Amino acid sequence: MPDHSIPYGRQHITDDDIAAVAEALRHDYLTTGPGVAAFEHAFADYVGARYAVAVANGTAALHLCTLALGVKEGHRVITSPITFAASANCVRYCGGEVWFADIDPDTLTLDLTRVRELIETHPPGFFHGIIPVDFAGYPVNMEAFRALAEEHNLWIIEDACHAPGGYFHDSEGQKQLCGNGQYADLAIFSFHPVKHIACGEGGMVTTNDPALHEQLLQLRTHGITRDRSIFVGEDHGGWYMEMQQLGYNYRIPDILCALGLSQLKRAEAGMARRQEIARYYDLAFADLGVAAGAKPDPAVKLIYHGVPEGNLLHAFHLYVIEVEDRKGLYDYLRNHGIYAQVHYIPVHTMPYYQKIGYEEADLKVAEAYYSRALSLPMYPSLTEEEQRFVIETIEAFVNG
Ligand SMILES: *Cc1c(COP(=O)(O)O)cnc(C)c1O
């Protein structure tokens, strides 16, 4: 047993990262300087999008998206119940209604069939948008969601917080990176320390749409513009600027962007390590005589959602298993210094959402998944020895 505890996720900070932050502190701009643009350009490149707008955190990124798309009272938006609450809350911030559709038991992401059913059992124009989530790092087939969105005139925000670097192949065999803006109108990422790229706090919106990009830039900083070509009023002189709409201060400091940019240089290595860790878990669990994929069978003590088959790259923000005695395993691991975590308590079961009308929600797959779900340690600096200890501890539990 290691002499330290093992979390489910954690940041990896190197001397280069520290040097990059120290260097940023010597620059003229601590915020809104060239460091922000440098991070945005590098990130846009990494995920294959035309534009990227760096912001204070992933939640601010989501809020900017719903603002830019004009969500307001009376708008209805569909998302997954198995996500961090912010994916739904961003609709509420703008006064819109959140509708949850169930997840696919194999991918654990929003089930396209359920979303289609929900849309087709309501009058035309009833829904305005969809927010699919690349849960755990599984790349949602955004091409399929786009086709549905086109039929019903809906927008798409891809919550890609779990999947920078992940991709699927579309029907033409083209590789489509998560958040590349090819099919979704907007995509968002978070740089919270447990995510692939850590800034402490930070977020990013990506898009290929120049008009949405302009909107995001204005809304990020109070709705203010200094662009003379679009002034509504008379230009009073060099100091003149206009607040043209109600925006926010969702800016991110250059100091944090320096850390993000430095981290981004190791993103591919981090992704390769996550794949290795996933395969190692897969092998161990296959040996343990457990089932791959979600096939709820009481005889099966443990189900793992490992490396999926097919032409896609799971980004493995999380490595999730399902286990009948989830609380038993969670406590057992904790007693051995392993801090596994549960992702997520379904959003619609939260008291806030219950109060606004979700008591009757029929989201059985999500609820069944939640009753068994556990996320195991998954981060690039997890050592082989630590992972072996995690596996041995699970084996000891499963074998009684
Ligand atoms: C982390 C996360 C967010 C929010 O990001 P913050 O930077 O913590 O605000 C939103 N959606 C998902 C799926 C996340 O994992």
The ligand as an ORCA input file, in Angstrom:
! r2SCAN-3c Opt
* xyz 0 1
  C     -15.748     20.644    -15.278
  C     -16.978     20.646    -16.076
  C     -17.730     21.815    -16.311
  C     -17.484     23.130    -15.638
  O     -16.198     23.565    -15.656
  P     -15.655     24.569    -14.523
  O     -14.362     25.038    -15.118
  O     -15.475     23.772    -13.279
  O     -16.644     25.664    -14.365
  C     -18.815     21.717    -17.168
  N     -19.175     20.565    -17.739
  C     -18.511     19.424    -17.507
  C     -18.954     18.172    -18.177
  C     -17.395     19.425    -16.657
  O     -16.754     18.281    -16.414
*
